Amino acid sequence: MSAVIQSAPPRRERDFAIGWADAGPFLALAALLVIGFLINPDFLSSTNLSNVITRSAFIAIIAVGATFVISSGGLDLSVGSMAAFITGVMIMFMNGMVPHLGTWSVPAGMAIALLAGIACGLVNGLIVTVGKIEPFIATLGTMGIFRALITYLSDGGTIPIDRSLREAYRPVYFGTVAGIPIPILISLAVAAIGSFILYKTKYGRKCAAVGANADVARYSGISIIKTRTIAYLIQGACVAIAAICYVPRLGAATPTTGLLWELQVITAVVIGGTALRGGKGHIWGTVAGAVILELIANLMVLSDFVSEYLVAAVQGVIIIIAMLIQRFSNSK
Amino acid sequence: MLRAEGLSKQYGPVTVLSDVTLDVRAGEIHAIIGENGAGKSTLMRLISGYAHPSDGKLFVDGSSMRFSTPHQAQDAGIVLVHQEILLAEGLTVAENLFLGRELTRGGLVDDRTMRRIAADKLAELGCHVSPNALVRDVALADRQLIQIARALLDAHKLVIFDEPTAVLTGDEVERLLEIILRLKAQDIGVLYISHRLDEVQRLADRLTVLRDGKMVGTFPGRTLSQMDMAELMVGRELSALYPPRGDMARGAPMLSVRNATVPGYAEDISFTVHKGEVLGFAGMIGAGRTELFEGIVGLRPAQAGVELNGTPIHIRSQREAIDAGIGYLTEDRKAKGLLLNERLAPNLTLSALQRFHPALAMNKRRETGALDSAIQSYDIRVKNLKVNAGQLSGGNQQKLLLAKILLTDPSVVIIDEPTRGIDIANKAQIYAFIRQLVGAGKACIVISSEMQELIGICDRILVMRQGRINGEVAGEAMTESNIALLATAEADVSRAALGGHS
């Protein structure tokens, strides 16, 4: 009997693998900055960098929400068309409110956008959880629905924002605080709140448990329906925040707003180190992933090596490499 | 025919098998027995090429062999019939038989020939399913036969059976034993691993006993009684494994269940467990015990009248069961009990998040404290606190799971298969914990397929058969034969048989 007690369980040290998943996206980001500087010193100029990061803010904000959905074992393909739909609803509401509220219709429109985002998230969440439909199929369906709705609302054209609101709304995208563009500040705030929820609250723990093993979560008394639905609500709210930042950039909603954002969002999450099959989420990795995607596009424009028409191809290569790295660091 | 000399296997610093020497002759049935974790399966994996020995040699027909894949072992005429049923459910019987080695004619798959051969092979084994049937629609016992047919499709000199009767019922076991005796008559060597000592006694020409990865010895068949075999396996008097029963009188009724029905699994079941009592649930695999309790704690649809301490309660989800004070430990700790890729502390507090972190943010210090005290009081052996739950040994995982459930402070603890796949030292500890629980005024329900275990720790045992309670035994009447009878035969008959005892 004593022989049994002494035999220690088999154990492998794999701390380095865990460390890689955490640090990987930031190492990649740093490497990209160095390469960028070598190719074209203008790349590291503060104007260029702040432009690039500002452009990546939409994807980063939505991807923070997607980190929750993916961590809980779901997937949301509808984020791009949801962003377009919310943008359209918001602009139409603001334009309609101008006679009554004047410039106050801007904050009112933002509130409506948030409500619309949460409602869209609720629809996705309920179809997936209560309807028990594969997230891929469910959100493929709502992706088509949202896209069709914005096309219908805009009559195939554009929904421009009312002239009287342009000036009032402009700073949300173009303004700066202490020299830092507002979209960057907003995405940092969203990521900070997101990481607080995911790492420091009970909900975050439940979210990762449901994604890692739904059976264990169920046997531990965690409601899978509630947990997954809340993840989709968070996703909806994040899409709304991104839409709010996006409106002043072009000042209009069109049927092509947010086209293919879902792919960039999922790419950012995966590059950031969150496993697509669910489990532990990496919020800051996701943000780094979003910045990496935009930096690569920028780098290809600034350099002459590769045509910028191939940006999507390079991003595709990157997502495949990220998945391969995950595969091999897991199988060690 | 096959000879293994000094086989050893180490995983990292852990030796799971050391210096095992045995041989199998043609036309002989050689049985391997041992407790869970004694190294039986490891030995089989080494012989059939699924793992490499760290040390030692294998000889087939006198020539030394090294198998690096199961295919090489198959080429040498050694086939393994797995313990688990490994068939593709969505394919037909014939397709499963030839999976990965389809017969072709002119480059195309030759379905007709494969179906004909499949039908012949199955008929030989006394299995009368159509080769065109989907495996999904085939009964469990027939699947086992299909699996055997698949193994016997290769030219074979030695067939290894890894607990083939674990999922079979009486008649089906008989059929299987006949098949094995027929193989022996064909001058084929058989290595037979089983928990069921009565089968070993009937079949084995010789038997080898393993304990803690070491060889106890090889004995001629039919010279040992089942009790002798059991003591050789355990290596000491069996009674010492179990803690003494408290002399506490049984207290007030704590949990009583009336007319519980889980559609498809259990019907009209009523029982009461008292404060300070360990109530056992025995029965064959598939008798509906696990499903019954999963229904009672809200994990699957069920109707039941449940009273806790005299108050009727209505449980619709596992959360409500936990909050009411009923803790359920799943039998499947790897798939349903623990997050294997998570650290220990998040695993420990997962069921009790609200209790542990009443505020918005989680309280890390409190969590670490809980882990420290759980490791102390349940004797969970870890090198450091940063390992994942999956890196613990089975016994330590089970203790962690027990700690996790008890953190929710239940008054009734339901433990499904408390010691499945864990070594004997940990078993003894778990039994002691169960006694401590009821000593502290809780009630405990133990579901187990190991009759010895139930007899050792329970005050009273209910036996289920085909979704119903088929009888109750307590005190002196708690014997393996009484339980086995109730588990397999109709109650009316068994009552007549029991009359002699009471």
Interface residues (C-beta under 8 A of the other chain):
Chain A: M1 A3 V4 I5 S7 A8 P9 P10 R11 R12 D15 F196 K200 T201 K202 R205 K206 A208 A209 A212 N213 D215 V216 A217 R218 Y219 S220 G221 I222 S223 G279
Chain B: Y11 G12 P13 V14 T15 D212 R236 L299 S317 Q318 R319 A321 I322 D323 Y328 T330 A335 K336 G337 L338 L339 L340 N341 E342 P346 L350 S351 L353 Q354 H357 L360 A361 M362 R381 K383 K386 V387 Q391 L392 S393 N396 K404 T408 D423 I424 A425 N426 A428
